[in-house]
Amino acid sequence: MYEEIADRFLASIVAGDTGALREIYAPGALIWHNENAPGGGTEEGVDDNLRTLRWLSRTVRDFRYEEIRRDWLPDGYVQRHVLRGALPDGQRIEVAACLFATVHDGRITRIEEYADTRGSDPLREFAAAQRAAR
């Protein structure tokens, strides 16, 4: 039932197609991440999330999602996957994650993403180095 939106969502992220992602997200959608806030997490709106996803698709070489497993829920889906690729310096990254997507009227209204923070450390360190170099 939600397979088409789940497939389009991942393909749009990998392609860096923020226009397609904006169409997949409902207006006012919220995206919560467990990262960067021990014991808390952070929530962002669509615009902030699109900036992050655009940066990810432009920064990570050979960017891909693998080991994708999904379970369908009455109002969306749960997806487990491993994000793989390499930073511009060649450092390989591998981030295991799980997300819960809530879908209403064919659009994602909320995502709650739980990522292995140790696996995403190289991404955060690279982003911090980029910000410091500006």
C-alpha positions as CSV (number, residue, x, y, z in Angstrom):
1,M,0.0,0.0,0.0
2,Y,2.8,2.4,0.8
3,E,5.5,0.7,-1.2
4,E,5.5,3.3,-4.0
5,I,5.9,6.3,-1.7
6,A,8.7,4.5,0.2
7,D,10.5,3.6,-3.0
8,R,10.2,7.2,-4.4
9,F,11.3,8.6,-1.1
10,L,14.6,6.7,-1.1
11,A,15.2,7.2,-4.8
12,S,14.7,11.0,-4.5
13,I,17.1,11.2,-1.5
14,V,19.8,9.3,-3.4
15,A,19.3,11.5,-6.5
16,G,19.3,14.7,-4.5
17,D,15.9,15.6,-6.0
18,T,14.6,18.1,-3.4
19,G,11.7,19.0,-5.7
20,A,10.4,15.4,-5.6
21,L,11.1,15.2,-1.9
22,R,9.0,18.3,-1.3
23,E,6.1,16.7,-3.2
24,I,6.5,13.5,-1.1
25,Y,6.4,15.4,2.2
26,A,3.1,16.9,3.3
27,P,3.1,20.6,4.1
28,G,4.1,21.0,7.7
29,A,5.7,17.5,7.9
30,L,8.1,17.0,10.8
31,I,11.2,14.9,10.8
32,W,12.6,13.7,14.2
33,H,16.2,12.3,14.6
34,N,17.7,10.6,17.6
35,E,21.1,12.0,16.7
36,N,23.0,15.0,18.2
37,A,20.9,15.1,21.3
38,P,21.7,12.5,23.9
39,G,18.5,11.5,25.6
40,G,16.4,13.9,23.5
41,G,16.6,14.1,19.7
42,T,15.9,16.9,17.4
43,E,12.9,17.7,15.2
44,E,13.0,19.7,12.0
45,G,10.7,20.9,9.3
46,V,10.8,20.1,5.6
47,D,13.1,22.9,4.6
48,D,15.8,22.0,7.1
49,N,15.5,18.4,6.2
50,L,15.8,19.1,2.5
51,R,19.0,21.1,3.1
52,T,20.4,18.1,5.0
53,L,19.4,15.6,2.4
54,R,20.7,17.8,-0.4
55,W,24.1,18.0,1.4
56,L,24.1,14.3,2.0
57,S,23.5,13.5,-1.7
58,R,26.2,16.0,-2.9
59,T,28.8,15.0,-0.3
60,V,28.6,11.2,-0.1
61,R,30.1,9.4,-3.1
62,D,28.5,6.0,-4.1
63,F,25.6,7.0,-1.8
64,R,23.1,4.1,-1.5
65,Y,20.7,2.4,0.8
66,E,21.1,-1.3,1.3
67,E,19.6,-4.2,3.4
68,I,16.2,-2.5,3.2
69,R,13.5,-4.2,5.1
70,R,10.0,-2.8,5.5
71,D,6.9,-3.5,7.5
72,W,3.6,-1.9,6.6
73,L,1.5,-0.2,9.2
74,P,-2.1,1.1,8.9
75,D,-0.8,4.7,8.7
76,G,2.6,4.2,7.1
77,Y,5.6,2.0,7.3
78,V,8.7,1.0,9.3
79,Q,12.0,0.7,7.4
80,R,15.3,-0.6,8.4
81,H,18.3,0.0,6.2
82,V,22.0,0.6,6.0
83,L,23.2,3.8,4.3
84,R,26.6,3.3,2.7
85,G,29.0,5.4,0.7
86,A,32.2,7.4,1.0
87,L,33.2,10.9,2.1
88,P,35.2,13.0,-0.4
89,D,38.4,12.0,1.4
90,G,37.6,8.3,0.7
91,Q,36.5,7.4,4.2
92,R,33.8,4.8,4.0
93,I,30.6,5.3,5.9
94,E,28.0,2.8,7.0
95,V,25.0,3.9,9.1
96,A,22.4,1.5,10.2
97,A,19.0,3.1,10.7
98,C,15.4,2.6,11.3
99,L,12.6,5.0,10.4
100,F,8.9,5.2,11.1
101,A,7.1,7.0,8.4
102,T,3.5,8.3,8.9
103,V,1.6,8.7,5.6
104,H,-1.7,10.6,5.1
105,D,-3.4,11.2,1.7
106,G,-0.3,9.8,-0.1
107,R,2.2,12.1,1.5
108,I,4.6,11.7,4.4
109,T,3.5,13.7,7.4
110,R,6.1,12.6,10.0
111,I,9.3,10.6,10.1
112,E,11.0,9.4,13.3
113,E,14.5,8.2,12.4
114,Y,16.8,6.2,14.7
115,A,20.3,6.0,13.4
116,D,23.4,4.4,14.7
117,T,25.2,7.5,16.0
118,R,28.6,5.9,16.0
119,G,28.2,5.1,12.3
120,S,27.2,8.6,11.5
121,D,30.1,10.2,13.5
122,P,32.2,10.6,10.3
123,L,29.4,12.5,8.6
124,R,29.0,14.9,11.5
125,E,32.8,15.4,11.8
126,F,33.0,16.1,8.1
127,A,30.1,18.6,8.2
128,A,31.7,20.4,11.2
129,A,35.0,20.6,9.4
130,Q,33.2,22.2,6.4
131,R,31.5,24.7,8.6
132,A,34.8,25.6,10.4
133,A,36.5,26.1,7.0
134,R,34.0,28.8,5.9
